[in-house]
Amino acid sequence: MRSLTVFSPLPQHAVLKRYAVALASVALALGLRAALEPVLGHVGNYITVYIAVVFSALVCGLGPSILSAVVGTAGVVFWFIAPLHTVSTTDRIHSLIAWILVCPILIALG
């Protein structure tokens, strides 16, 4: 039985490059979320970070994708769900629960 080879544009030995690409994808996702703020308002806070985590899981690997999920969560909470914004507590809790449930599944599928 042949083992499955995973195609990734980044080689496994280029650890620093894989982490840098994952962090860059999160930065791009957070920037895109900031650009979409006038359209989305305070709804769908994690929508662009989901894409960054999937990209990191597929291209960079397990460690970088976990890092991108953690940094993405911190970025969303810090910049988009700050106490200054008028989002009800229920909405914050529901979006965070959805993020916590879906993000590990996305990483595992990657």
Steps between C-alpha positions, in 0.01 A plus 500: 500500500642836400496787740332821400733784414369843577575774252611818666684785333702548819746222585480343845856602588425872446343542843557873535355566156187294577436694823567833325252417223237397757542825695491702178174331400348592838619860464345513154176350632479752783569783256228372270261478796579863585430598140167315512397669826276755322322220315476234772484722806546300817373175348718220369810592691687177425398461137833600344705328770332169409654537155845571645482193724396276210778643285753444779380146559526409132823679414701536822413200717369427848714726721467812286125449462457476878706817538288676237183400685633637830632824349182542296285455809707755692481745210125471463439533873738794532399698190144402419338381824642761731273640773475818296288333235129460551454128464283312741666248727288220351633571152857497627450170678331334202769606254777391737336160558464451124866594453615261774296214351579553132866604511641163623294321236645723228852438629441124515362495145805692378 
